[in-house]
Amino acid sequence: MNSAIYPGSFDPITLGHLDIIRRAATCFDKVYVCVMVNCEKNSHMFSETERVALIRASVADIANVEVESWSGLLADYAVAKEAYVLVKGVRNATDFDQEYQMADINRGICPQLETVLLPASAQYRHFSSTMVREMIRYGQPMELYVPAPVAEELKRKGRA
């Protein structure tokens, strides 16, 4: 089976992330969306469980996508899933440089692990979870930035 992993913190998942997931799902038989858990980062907008649930709701219509969290090394997750392709979205040269460095690190840990960089679609090039959190603070309409399940949860929590 031709499988890939799309890792990230997804706090929150954006329409840009969703675009990368949809595009990756057309290239691979199976895409694992891996919510990476950073134990040192305590200031998440959504808990790990919430992020997994919101992503699952956002990709419910994509049959070959599975969502779960992982708190260890990404390379170890790849070995556990027997999925040796990482998919990363890149918006600009800064993202490219960071992801290129991470690809080298991951390949150093797990030599069979390859990274595929997908350029962000034009309409999502300026999106980031950080930018979305800022828009939330200023009361901007979330439907422009996040999938419907996330926008609904933000409204339910009184954040949008």
VOPAGU-2260 file (C-alpha; in pm, 1 decimal, decimal comma):
REM VOPAGU-2260
SITE   aa  ch    i         X         Y         Z
SITE  MET   A    0       0,0       0,0       0,0
SITE  ASN   A    1     120,6     348,4     -88,7
SITE  SER   A    2      84,7     542,7     239,7
SITE  ALA   A    3     188,5     887,7     356,4
SITE  ILE   A    4     185,4    1086,0     677,5
SITE  TYR   A    5      80,7    1449,8     708,9
SITE  PRO   A    6     208,4    1563,3    1050,2
SITE  GLY   A    7     145,3    1885,2    1237,7
SITE  SER   A    8      10,5    2042,0    1553,5
SITE  PHE   A    9    -308,4    2156,8    1376,5
SITE  ASP   A   10    -404,4    2407,0    1647,7
SITE  PRO   A   11    -641,1    2466,0    1482,1
SITE  ILE   A   12    -657,6    2289,3    1147,7
SITE  THR   A   13    -701,3    2548,6     871,7
SITE  LEU   A   14    -848,9    2542,2     523,9
SITE  GLY   A   15    -488,5    2539,9     401,1
SITE  HIS   A   16    -418,3    2219,7     596,2
SITE  LEU   A   17    -738,9    2068,1     463,3
SITE  ASP   A   18    -635,3    2154,8     107,9
SITE  ILE   A   19    -302,2    1972,2     155,2
SITE  ILE   A   20    -483,8    1669,2     303,3
SITE  ARG   A   21    -726,9    1653,2       9,6
SITE  ARG   A   22    -446,3    1682,3    -244,0
SITE  ALA   A   23    -233,1    1420,1     -66,6
SITE  ALA   A   24    -533,4    1186,3     -54,1
SITE  THR   A   25    -541,9    1187,2    -435,0
SITE  CYS   A   26    -173,7    1086,2    -450,5
SITE  PHE   A   27    -163,7     809,1    -190,1
SITE  ASP   A   28    -375,9     505,9    -105,3
SITE  LYS   A   29    -375,2     605,8     261,9
SITE  VAL   A   30    -295,3     934,5     436,2
SITE  TYR   A   31    -234,6     940,8     808,9
SITE  VAL   A   32    -294,1    1285,4     956,4
SITE  CYS   A   33     -75,2    1278,5    1263,7
SITE  VAL   A   34    -143,2    1532,7    1536,5
SITE  MET   A   35     198,0    1576,6    1690,7
SITE  VAL   A   36     195,7    1629,6    2065,5
SITE  ASN   A   37     460,8    1864,9    2202,2
SITE  CYS   A   38     478,1    1804,1    2576,2
SITE  GLU   A   39     666,6    2131,6    2630,1
SITE  LYS   A   40     398,5    2343,1    2463,5
SITE  ASN   A   41     113,7    2407,6    2706,3
SITE  SER   A   42     -68,3    2694,7    2537,4
SITE  HIS   A   43    -285,2    2506,5    2288,4
SITE  MET   A   44    -617,8    2653,5    2180,4
SITE  PHE   A   45    -757,6    2300,0    2154,5
SITE  SER   A   46    -658,7    1990,8    2350,3
SITE  GLU   A   47    -503,1    1693,8    2173,0
SITE  THR   A   48    -836,5    1508,6    2189,5
SITE  GLU   A   49   -1025,6    1808,3    2051,4
SITE  ARG   A   50    -779,9    1854,5    1766,0
SITE  VAL   A   51    -809,7    1489,0    1663,6
SITE  ALA   A   52   -1191,2    1506,1    1678,7
SITE  LEU   A   53   -1207,1    1832,6    1481,5
SITE  ILE   A   54    -976,8    1699,3    1210,7
SITE  ARG   A   55   -1176,7    1375,5    1189,6
SITE  ALA   A   56   -1495,3    1578,0    1145,0
SITE  SER   A   57   -1323,8    1794,5     882,2
SITE  VAL   A   58   -1202,7    1497,4     674,6
SITE  ALA   A   59   -1503,3    1269,6     725,1
SITE  ASP   A   60   -1577,6    1279,0     352,0
SITE  ILE   A   61   -1227,9    1157,7     254,0
SITE  ALA   A   62   -1232,8     777,9     274,3
SITE  ASN   A   63    -857,7     715,1     269,8
SITE  VAL   A   64    -761,7     952,2     554,0
SITE  GLU   A   65    -702,7     839,3     911,3
SITE  VAL   A   66    -641,1    1079,7    1201,1
SITE  GLU   A   67    -459,6    1009,6    1525,6
SITE  SER   A   68    -213,4    1169,2    1764,9
SITE  TRP   A   69     146,8    1080,6    1844,6
SITE  SER   A   70     376,7    1207,4    2118,1
SITE  GLY   A   71     700,2    1045,2    2006,4
SITE  LEU   A   72     941,0    1092,4    1718,4
SITE  LEU   A   73     775,1    1125,4    1380,9
SITE  ALA   A   74    1021,4     874,3    1236,3
SITE  ASP   A   75     902,4     617,3    1491,7
SITE  TYR   A   76     542,0     682,6    1389,2
SITE  ALA   A   77     639,0     622,9    1025,6
SITE  VAL   A   78     798,1     290,1    1114,7
SITE  ALA   A   79     492,6     189,1    1320,7
SITE  LYS   A   80     261,4     269,6    1027,7
SITE  GLU   A   81     498,6     138,5     759,8
SITE  ALA   A   82     443,8     471,0     584,2
SITE  TYR   A   83     772,3     615,5     465,8
SITE  VAL   A   84     655,2     934,5     295,6
SITE  LEU   A   85     593,9    1258,0     484,5
SITE  VAL   A   86     376,9    1519,3     318,1
SITE  LYS   A   87     442,8    1879,4     411,3
SITE  GLY   A   88     279,0    2195,2     281,8
SITE  VAL   A   89     503,7    2489,7     203,1
SITE  ARG   A   90     381,0    2847,7     165,6
SITE  ASN   A   91     706,4    3027,6      97,4
SITE  ALA   A   92    1085,5    3006,0      94,9
SITE  THR   A   93    1101,4    3014,9     475,9
SITE  ASP   A   94     874,2    2709,0     500,8
SITE  PHE   A   95    1080,6    2537,0     231,4
SITE  ASP   A   96    1406,2    2594,9     419,5
SITE  GLN   A   97    1259,0    2467,6     748,4
SITE  GLU   A   98    1102,3    2160,3     588,5
SITE  TYR   A   99    1420,0    2083,5     392,2
SITE  GLN   A  100    1616,5    2082,4     717,9
SITE  MET   A  101    1355,4    1864,4     888,3
SITE  ALA   A  102    1361,3    1622,5     592,8
SITE  ASP   A  103    1737,8    1580,8     642,8
SITE  ILE   A  104    1691,6    1523,4    1016,4
SITE  ASN   A  105    1413,3    1270,5     963,6
SITE  ARG   A  106    1614,3    1088,3     695,9
SITE  GLY   A  107    1908,3    1077,5     938,2
SITE  ILE   A  108    1688,3     904,5    1195,4
SITE  CYS   A  109    1508,8     681,1     944,2
SITE  PRO   A  110    1695,2     655,0     610,8
SITE  GLN   A  111    1396,0     521,5     416,2
SITE  LEU   A  112    1180,2     821,7     516,5
SITE  GLU   A  113    1118,4    1064,2     228,2
SITE  THR   A  114     951,8    1405,6     241,9
SITE  VAL   A  115     722,8    1536,7     -31,2
SITE  LEU   A  116     669,8    1912,9     -28,1
SITE  LEU   A  117     337,4    2035,4    -167,9
SITE  PRO   A  118     319,5    2405,8    -248,2
SITE  ALA   A  119      25,6    2577,7     -83,2
SITE  SER   A  120    -261,0    2664,6    -312,9
SITE  ALA   A  121    -265,4    3035,6    -393,2
SITE  GLN   A  122    -575,7    3113,6    -186,8
SITE  TYR   A  123    -417,9    2956,7     124,9
SITE  ARG   A  124     -59,4    3080,0      93,8
SITE  HIS   A  125    -105,3    3334,5     373,4
SITE  PHE   A  126    -276,3    3090,5     611,5
SITE  SER   A  127    -118,9    2957,4     928,2
SITE  SER   A  128    -259,6    2838,2    1257,8
SITE  THR   A  129     -88,6    3136,4    1422,3
SITE  MET   A  130    -263,7    3377,8    1183,2
SITE  VAL   A  131    -597,1    3204,1    1246,9
SITE  ARG   A  132    -553,7    3235,1    1625,0
SITE  GLU   A  133    -487,5    3606,8    1571,9
SITE  MET   A  134    -803,9    3642,3    1359,8
SITE  ILE   A  135    -998,8    3468,0    1635,4
SITE  ARG   A  136    -872,3    3726,7    1886,6
SITE  TYR   A  137   -1002,7    4002,8    1660,1
SITE  GLY   A  138   -1340,6    3840,2    1602,8
SITE  GLN   A  139   -1299,0    3775,1    1230,8
SITE  PRO   A  140   -1538,1    3531,0    1056,3
SITE  MET   A  141   -1379,0    3190,4    1102,0
SITE  GLU   A  142   -1547,5    3033,1     798,9
SITE  LEU   A  143   -1285,2    3213,4     588,5
SITE  TYR   A  144    -998,9    3031,2     762,3
SITE  VAL   A  145   -1105,1    2698,8     914,6
SITE  PRO   A  146   -1325,4    2401,0     822,1
SITE  ALA   A  147   -1689,4    2420,8     932,9
SITE  PRO   A  148   -1650,3    2183,7    1234,0
SITE  VAL   A  149   -1375,7    2408,2    1375,4
SITE  ALA   A  150   -1574,5    2728,0    1314,7
SITE  GLU   A  151   -1874,7    2568,4    1489,8
SITE  GLU   A  152   -1662,0    2462,1    1788,2
SITE  LEU   A  153   -1513,6    2810,9    1815,6
SITE  LYS   A  154   -1864,2    2960,1    1821,5
SITE  ARG   A  155   -1974,6    2703,4    2078,8
SITE  LYS   A  156   -1679,2    2800,1    2299,3
SITE  GLY   A  157   -1758,9    3169,1    2251,8
SITE  ARG   A  158   -1431,2    3239,6    2070,1
SITE  ALA   A  159   -1574,5    3342,3    1734,4
